[in-house]
Amino acid sequence: MSEKEKVELVRGSGNVYRDFDVASADVHQAKAKLAGRIIGILDDEGLSVRQAAKDTGFAAADFSRIRNADLGRFTIDRMIRILAQLDVESEVCIDVRPRVHSDKEQTTPASVR
């Protein structure tokens, strides 16, 4: 890229699903954050999907789907239950605020610690 070419900087909303106008963007974002935490625990603990299934009572296929980001079959509450079975130290916080209207709507997504 030459110095004469200008690069346009576009700031995201903090939710890639909203930035790409995906329906139910906040739900997708929450599921992605929960999946990230679940995958992190599996990796940190060195758990295979079969071992995680044995330890939690959830199906190994559930953990495979989460690892592959195939989250369509999951509800948020089911993912929270999976997370709770894996790690009692996790905390799920949901911050509900009125939407700020601008050219792109913005909300504060759920956070997982």
Helices and strands as residue ranges (DSSP letters): H 16-19, H 25-45, H 49-56, H 60-67, H 76-86, E 92-93, E 111-112
